[in-house]
Amino acid sequence: MARILFVMTGVDHWTLADGTSHPTGFWAEEAATPYEAFTAAGHEVTVATPGGAVPTADAGSLAAEANGGRDGAERVAAVLAADAFRHPVRIEDVDLDDYDAVFYPGGHGPMEDLAVDAGSGRLLTRALDGGKPLGIVCHGPAAMLAATRPDGSNAFAGYRVTAFTNAEETQAGLADRAKWLLQDRLVEAGVDFREGEPWAPHIETDRNLVTGQNPASSGPLAAEVLKMLA
């Protein structure tokens, strides 16, 4: 049995360019699908958030239309009722040596807090440098922006990475309201950004790092992390 750390956003909003708050959090499928895959394989999941805040699911991600129908929405809601999500630990208290792999779900929440969370950034850098399987999906790669080395460079510079694309943000209707776009910032940080078709499953694996482009990529990403753990 492996111990897998889920690092999740602790906020319920994303501040837009005009200063208004867009209600959000994490995207339900991106946490529920990997959680199901990991626990079905016999692994243990611990959730960590900034300050130990109970993570908030984006309301839109709980809707039937976001989950292939009512049955899918009920399945996701049941998974997210697990104690791990209701009783997170503080990122600040995490000892990475206690875990065998690290996973970051997305949603717009990470754009608000994890993108500037130094504790999360240090954890990411340690996981990357230590060779632990590291899975990050959709807007979760916003957390990579806080993973800087002492010389100011980004720990992920030169890594092949995918994430929620500018095209997808535009189609979702938020690109022109955002302070910044994730794809742009990751490219500026020096990653080798790889873009797949909008909304289609797409993952990139580079050494111990696996990234997924969008919600549809969460299942394939979890499967790749499980292969690494095997």
C-alpha positions in Angstrom: 0.0 0.0 0.0 1.2 3.5 -0.9 0.4 6.7 0.8 -0.7 9.4 -1.6 -0.9 13.1 -0.7 -3.6 15.1 -2.4 -2.7 18.9 -2.3 -5.9 20.9 -2.9 -7.0 24.5 -3.0 -8.4 26.0 0.2 -10.4 28.8 -1.4 -13.9 29.1 -2.7 -13.3 31.9 -5.2 -11.0 33.2 -7.9 -10.4 37.0 -8.2 -10.9 38.3 -11.7 -9.2 41.2 -13.4 -12.0 43.6 -12.4 -11.6 42.7 -8.8 -14.8 40.6 -8.6 -14.9 37.1 -7.1 -15.8 34.2 -9.3 -17.2 31.4 -7.1 -15.1 28.2 -7.6 -12.9 25.8 -5.7 -11.6 22.5 -6.9 -13.1 20.6 -9.9 -15.0 17.6 -8.5 -14.1 15.0 -11.1 -10.4 15.8 -10.9 -10.4 14.8 -7.3 -13.0 12.1 -7.3 -11.8 10.0 -10.2 -8.2 9.7 -9.1 -9.3 9.2 -5.5 -11.4 6.2 -6.7 -8.6 4.8 -8.7 -6.0 5.1 -6.0 -8.2 3.7 -3.2 -9.5 0.9 -5.4 -5.9 -0.1 -5.9 -5.5 -0.3 -2.1 -3.6 2.9 -1.5 -4.3 5.5 1.2 -5.1 9.1 0.4 -4.5 12.1 2.7 -5.7 15.6 1.7 -3.7 18.7 2.5 -4.8 22.3 2.0 -3.4 25.7 2.9 -4.2 26.2 6.6 -6.1 22.9 6.7 -9.2 24.5 5.1 -11.9 22.1 4.1 -11.8 22.1 0.3 -14.8 23.5 -1.6 -16.0 21.9 -4.8 -16.9 24.2 -7.7 -20.7 24.1 -7.8 -20.6 23.7 -11.6 -18.5 20.6 -11.3 -21.2 18.9 -9.1 -23.9 19.4 -11.7 -25.4 16.5 -13.6 -24.3 17.9 -17.0 -20.7 18.0 -15.8 -20.7 14.4 -14.8 -22.4 12.6 -17.7 -25.8 12.6 -16.0 -27.4 12.3 -12.5 -25.8 9.0 -11.8 -22.4 10.4 -12.4 -23.0 13.4 -10.3 -24.2 11.2 -7.4 -21.2 9.0 -7.7 -18.8 12.0 -7.5 -20.7 13.5 -4.6 -20.5 10.2 -2.7 -16.7 10.0 -3.3 -16.2 13.5 -2.1 -18.0 12.7 1.2 -15.0 10.6 2.2 -13.3 11.6 5.5 -10.1 12.6 3.6 -11.8 15.5 2.0 -13.7 16.6 5.1 -10.7 16.5 7.4 -7.7 17.8 5.5 -4.3 18.4 7.1 -2.3 21.6 6.8 0.2 21.8 4.0 2.4 23.6 6.4 2.5 20.4 8.6 3.2 17.8 5.9 6.3 15.7 6.0 6.8 14.6 2.4 8.8 11.6 3.6 5.5 10.1 4.9 4.2 9.9 1.3 5.0 7.8 -1.8 3.3 10.0 -4.4 1.7 13.5 -4.7 -1.3 14.6 -6.7 -2.8 18.0 -7.4 -6.4 18.3 -8.7 -7.5 21.5 -10.5 -10.4 23.8 -10.6 -9.9 27.6 -10.7 -9.1 27.7 -6.9 -5.4 26.9 -7.4 -5.1 30.0 -9.5 -6.0 32.0 -6.4 -4.0 30.3 -3.6 -1.6 27.6 -4.7 -0.1 29.7 -7.4 1.4 31.9 -4.7 1.7 29.4 -1.9 5.4 29.1 -0.9 4.8 26.0 1.2 3.2 24.2 -1.6 6.0 25.3 -3.9 8.6 23.8 -1.7 6.7 20.6 -1.4 6.5 20.4 -5.2 10.2 21.0 -5.6 11.0 18.3 -3.1 8.7 15.8 -4.7 10.1 16.6 -8.2 13.7 16.4 -7.1 13.1 13.3 -4.9 11.7 11.3 -7.8 8.3 10.7 -6.2 5.4 10.2 -8.7 3.9 13.6 -9.1 0.5 14.0 -10.8 -1.0 17.5 -11.6 -4.2 18.1 -13.6 -6.0 21.0 -15.4 -5.6 24.2 -13.3 -3.5 22.3 -10.7 -0.3 23.3 -12.6 -0.9 26.8 -11.4 0.8 25.6 -8.2 4.0 25.1 -10.2 4.4 28.8 -10.4 5.3 28.9 -6.7 8.0 26.2 -7.1 11.0 28.5 -7.4 14.7 27.7 -6.7 17.0 30.0 -4.7 18.3 31.5 -8.0 14.7 32.5 -8.9 14.3 29.9 -11.7 11.3 27.6 -11.8 11.8 24.0 -10.7 9.7 22.8 -13.6 11.6 24.7 -16.3 12.5 22.4 -19.1 9.9 19.8 -18.2 7.3 18.7 -20.7 4.0 19.9 -19.2 0.3 20.2 -20.2 -2.4 22.1 -18.4 -5.7 23.9 -19.1 -5.1 25.8 -22.3 -5.8 29.3 -23.4 -8.2 27.8 -26.0 -10.1 26.0 -23.3 -10.3 29.0 -21.0 -11.6 31.0 -23.9 -14.3 28.4 -24.7 -15.2 28.3 -21.0 -15.9 32.1 -21.2 -13.4 33.3 -18.6 -10.2 34.1 -20.6 -11.1 37.8 -21.2 -12.0 38.2 -17.5 -8.9 36.6 -16.0 -5.9 38.5 -14.5 -3.6 36.0 -16.3 -3.9 32.7 -18.2 -2.3 29.5 -17.0 -0.7 28.5 -20.3 0.9 31.9 -20.7 2.4 31.9 -17.2 3.7 28.3 -17.5 5.4 29.2 -20.7 6.9 32.3 -19.1 8.2 30.0 -16.3 10.2 28.0 -18.9 8.2 24.8 -19.1 7.9 22.9 -22.5 4.1 23.4 -22.8 2.3 20.8 -24.9 -1.3 21.5 -26.0 -3.8 18.8 -27.1 -7.3 19.2 -28.5 -9.7 21.2 -26.3 -11.5 19.0 -23.8 -10.0 15.7 -25.0 -8.0 13.5 -22.7 -4.3 14.5 -22.9 -1.5 13.7 -20.5 2.3 14.3 -20.7 4.8 12.2 -18.8 8.3 13.6 -18.2 10.5 11.7 -15.7 8.4 11.4 -12.5 6.0 14.2 -13.5 2.6 13.5 -15.1 0.4 16.4 -16.1 -3.2 16.4 -17.5 -4.8 19.0 -19.6 -8.4 19.1 -18.5 -11.0 17.2 -16.5 -11.2 14.4 -19.0 -7.5 13.7 -18.4 -7.9 12.9 -14.7 -8.5 9.2 -15.2 -5.6 8.6 -17.6 -3.4 10.6 -15.3 -4.3 8.5 -12.3 -3.6 5.3 -14.3 -0.2 6.6 -15.2 0.6 7.4 -11.5 -0.5 3.9 -10.5 1.9 2.5 -13.1 4.7 4.5 -11.6 3.8 3.2 -8.1 3.8 -0.4 -9.3 
